[in-house]
Amino acid sequence: MFDKQALVIGNDDYLEQNKLLSCIYDAKTVTRSLRSIGFNVQPAIDLRNDQMLSVTRRFARSIRPGATVLFYFSGHAGEFNGRNYLYAVDSSEDNAVNVQDLLRELHQNRPKVVICILDGCRNPILSLYLRALGLDGRSRLRNDLAPMGGPPSTIIAFSSAAGKTSDAAGPGENSLYTKYLLRYITTPNMDIDILLKHASVDVQRASMNSQIPYLYTNCNEPICLNVMPGHKSSAWPNVMQLNPLMMIPDRLPHKNQYVTQSIWPHYDHANMINNQYPMYENSWYNTMMYPYTYTYL
């Protein structure tokens, strides 16, 4: 049985107006979930610059050949000149963690796969933003992430689409992305691609398409975080489905427009492609666009 190793970082205690409230809670709940399915997790919270660099490098050196490696970060992150950076609580532009460089380090000991989950596109860190002004007076530092790939056998998930931002939550709450990631992360025998897509579907629908997660993979073999021989797992269990009844005009004041149910309760997922969600007797609902389709074969 190959090792399962994870590094989980949550940073809240940024300076002044840059403070966050939910990232440590995100890190603690992700740590608890990963440990429950056999991961050796190294949690770290509110890291300074020197600690961020030393913790990530020490973790990279500890990776065993053939291991399933998961790196999770919740906090401030941004993009500068096409490179993605993760910010410590006292970050400067000189020593933030470069994500592309980090991925190369995580692959040095030849793990089976590296899964990089970044829930970190928050509001910009103002002090860094002002120091990154270009000749045109506009900042070259952006509070979102640039599209990126990685070495072979890499899976990358952003909490929001490249070039977009996502919000944190309040104390004792998970961010929107981590909330739905935790719903599926311990599911037995579920491939990681399907798991992350489940979470993405729920985030997109719960945010009414204002937050659409990003997923990149070049791993061409099935990867399950929680392998349980003999246990069957539904392909699409309990994904958030828009409830059209809540969109009837006389019910619009109701804020809870979602119900939890299976998207396709009566059909096998493998036999569903190229068909649209049904249209309902409501013009506002009919204008909404959905990317997922299926057909009956």
C-alpha positions in Angstrom: 0.0 0.0 0.0 1.6 3.3 -1.1 1.7 6.2 1.4 -0.8 9.0 1.4 0.8 12.3 2.4 -0.7 15.7 2.7 0.4 19.3 3.6 -2.6 21.5 4.7 -2.0 25.2 5.2 -4.5 27.8 6.4 -3.6 31.5 6.9 -6.0 34.0 8.5 -3.9 36.4 10.5 -2.8 38.8 7.7 -1.9 42.4 8.5 -4.6 45.0 9.1 -7.4 45.1 6.5 -6.1 41.9 4.8 -7.3 39.5 7.7 -9.4 36.5 6.8 -11.7 34.6 9.1 -12.3 31.1 7.8 -9.0 29.8 6.4 -7.8 28.2 9.6 -11.1 26.5 10.1 -10.9 25.3 6.4 -7.5 23.8 7.2 -8.6 22.1 10.4 -11.6 20.5 8.8 -9.7 19.3 5.7 -7.0 17.9 8.0 -9.6 16.0 10.0 -11.2 14.6 6.9 -7.9 13.5 5.3 -6.8 11.8 8.5 -10.1 9.9 8.6 -9.2 8.2 5.3 -5.6 7.3 6.2 -3.6 10.4 5.1 -0.5 11.3 7.0 -1.3 15.1 7.3 1.1 17.9 8.2 -1.2 20.8 9.2 0.2 24.4 9.4 -1.6 27.7 10.2 -0.8 31.4 10.1 2.7 30.9 8.7 5.2 33.7 8.2 7.2 34.0 5.0 10.2 32.0 6.4 7.9 29.3 7.8 5.9 29.0 4.5 9.1 28.3 2.6 10.7 26.0 5.2 7.4 24.0 5.7 6.8 23.4 2.0 10.4 22.4 1.3 10.5 20.1 4.3 7.3 18.4 3.2 8.6 18.0 -0.4 11.8 16.3 1.0 9.6 13.9 3.1 7.6 12.6 0.1 8.1 8.9 -0.5 8.4 7.4 -4.0 5.0 6.2 -5.3 3.0 8.2 -2.7 -0.3 10.0 -3.3 0.5 13.6 -2.4 -2.1 16.3 -1.6 -1.3 19.9 -1.0 -4.1 22.2 0.2 -3.9 25.9 0.8 -6.5 28.4 2.1 -5.6 32.0 2.4 -4.5 34.9 0.2 -3.1 34.1 -3.3 -2.4 36.0 -6.4 -0.7 36.2 -9.8 2.2 38.3 -10.9 3.5 38.3 -14.4 1.9 35.0 -15.2 3.2 33.2 -12.0 1.0 32.2 -9.1 1.9 32.9 -5.5 0.7 31.9 -2.1 1.0 34.5 0.6 2.1 34.1 4.2 0.7 36.3 6.9 3.6 38.8 6.5 4.2 38.3 2.8 6.3 40.5 0.6 6.8 40.4 -3.1 10.2 38.9 -2.7 9.5 35.7 -0.8 5.9 34.5 -1.4 5.7 30.8 -2.4 5.7 30.3 -6.1 3.2 27.6 -6.9 4.9 26.5 -10.2 8.2 26.0 -8.4 6.5 24.2 -5.5 4.9 21.7 -7.8 8.3 20.9 -9.3 9.7 20.3 -5.7 6.8 18.1 -4.8 7.6 15.9 -7.8 11.3 15.5 -7.0 10.9 12.2 -5.1 8.7 10.7 -7.8 5.3 10.4 -6.1 2.5 8.6 -7.9 0.4 11.8 -8.2 0.5 15.4 -6.8 -3.0 16.9 -6.1 -2.8 20.7 -5.6 -6.0 22.3 -4.2 -5.9 26.1 -3.9 -8.8 27.8 -2.1 -7.0 31.1 -2.2 -8.2 33.8 -4.6 -9.2 36.5 -2.1 -9.2 40.3 -2.1 -5.7 41.7 -2.9 -3.1 42.4 -0.2 -3.0 46.2 -0.6 0.6 46.7 0.5 1.8 44.2 -2.2 -0.6 45.6 -4.8 0.8 49.1 -4.4 4.4 48.0 -4.6 3.7 46.2 -7.9 2.7 49.2 -10.0 3.9 49.2 -13.6 4.9 52.0 -15.8 1.3 52.7 -16.7 0.3 53.1 -13.1 -1.6 49.9 -13.0 -0.6 47.1 -10.7 0.9 44.0 -12.3 -0.1 42.0 -9.2 -3.6 40.5 -9.5 -5.7 38.9 -6.8 -6.6 35.9 -8.9 -4.6 33.0 -10.3 -3.3 32.4 -13.8 -4.0 29.2 -15.7 -1.3 26.7 -15.1 -0.2 23.1 -15.6 2.3 20.9 -14.0 4.7 18.0 -14.4 3.2 14.6 -15.4 0.8 13.1 -12.9 -0.4 16.5 -11.6 -4.0 17.5 -10.7 -4.6 21.2 -9.9 -7.9 22.6 -8.6 -8.6 26.3 -8.0 -11.6 27.4 -6.0 -12.6 29.8 -8.8 -11.9 30.1 -12.5 -8.5 31.4 -13.5 -8.7 35.2 -13.6 -11.6 35.2 -11.1 -11.8 35.6 -7.3 -13.6 33.6 -4.6 -14.7 34.6 -1.2 -13.8 33.3 2.3 -16.5 32.8 5.0 -17.0 33.9 8.6 -15.5 32.4 11.8 -16.4 28.8 12.3 -17.5 28.4 8.7 -16.0 26.9 5.6 -15.5 28.8 2.4 -17.9 27.9 -0.3 -15.4 25.7 -2.2 -14.1 23.9 0.8 -17.6 23.3 2.1 -18.5 21.2 -1.0 -15.0 19.7 -1.2 -15.5 18.3 2.2 -18.8 16.8 1.2 -17.1 14.4 -1.2 -13.5 14.1 -0.1 -14.0 11.0 2.0 -16.3 9.2 -0.5 -15.1 5.6 -0.9 -13.7 4.5 -4.3 -14.5 7.8 -6.1 -11.9 8.9 -8.7 -10.4 12.3 -7.8 -11.5 13.8 -11.1 -15.1 13.0 -10.4 -14.8 14.1 -6.8 -13.5 17.5 -7.7 -16.1 17.9 -10.4 -18.8 17.1 -7.9 -17.6 19.9 -5.7 -17.3 22.3 -8.7 -20.8 21.6 -9.8 -22.2 22.3 -6.3 -20.1 25.5 -6.0 -21.2 26.8 -9.4 -24.9 26.2 -8.6 -24.8 27.4 -5.1 -23.2 30.7 -6.2 -25.6 31.0 -9.2 -22.6 30.8 -11.6 -20.7 33.6 -9.9 -17.9 31.2 -8.8 -16.8 28.5 -11.2 -13.9 26.4 -10.0 -11.0 25.5 -12.3 -9.6 22.0 -12.8 -6.5 20.9 -14.6 -5.2 17.3 -14.8 -2.6 15.4 -16.7 -2.9 12.3 -14.6 -4.1 9.4 -16.9 -4.8 6.8 -14.2 -7.6 6.5 -11.7 -6.8 8.0 -8.3 -9.0 7.3 -5.3 -8.3 9.0 -2.0 -10.3 6.5 0.0 -10.0 3.0 -1.4 -12.5 0.5 0.2 -12.5 -2.9 -1.6 -16.0 -4.2 -2.1 -17.7 -0.8 -1.5 -19.8 0.6 -4.3 -19.9 4.3 -4.9 -22.6 6.1 -6.8 -21.3 8.1 -9.8 -23.1 11.3 -8.9 -24.5 11.2 -5.3 -26.3 14.1 -3.8 -25.1 16.8 -6.1 -26.9 20.2 -5.7 -29.7 20.5 -8.2 -31.6 23.7 -8.9 -35.2 23.3 -7.7 -37.4 24.8 -10.4 -40.4 25.0 -8.1 -38.7 27.6 -6.1 -38.4 29.8 -9.2 -42.2 30.2 -9.6 -42.8 34.0 -9.3 -45.0 33.8 -6.2 -42.2 31.9 -4.4 -39.3 34.1 -5.5 -39.0 35.7 -2.0 -37.8 32.3 -0.7 -34.0 32.4 -0.6 -33.4 28.6 -0.5 -33.6 27.8 -4.2 -31.7 24.5 -4.0 -32.5 21.0 -2.8 -30.1 18.1 -2.4 -30.9 15.2 -4.7 -29.3 13.1 -7.4 -29.0 14.8 -10.7 -29.8 11.6 -12.6 -31.6 9.4 -10.0 -32.8 6.7 -12.5 -30.1 6.4 -15.1 -26.5 5.2 -15.3 -24.1 8.1 -15.6 -22.0 6.4 -18.3 -25.0 6.4 -20.6 -25.8 10.1 -20.4 -24.4 12.6 -22.9 -25.6 15.4 -25.0 -29.0 16.3 -23.6 -30.1 19.5 -22.0 -31.8 20.1 -18.6 -35.6 20.4 -19.0 -37.1 23.8 -19.5 -39.7 25.1 -17.1 -42.7 27.4 -17.3 -40.8 30.4 -16.2 -39.0 32.9 -18.5 -36.3 33.9 -15.9 -35.4 30.3 -15.3 -35.4 29.5 -19.0 -32.7 32.1 -19.6 -30.2 30.4 -17.3 -27.5 28.3 -19.1 -26.2 25.0 -17.8 -23.1 23.3 -19.1 -24.0 19.7 -18.3 -25.9 17.5 -20.8 -26.9 13.9 -21.3 -28.8 11.6 -23.6 -30.4 8.2 -23.3 -28.6 5.4 -25.3 
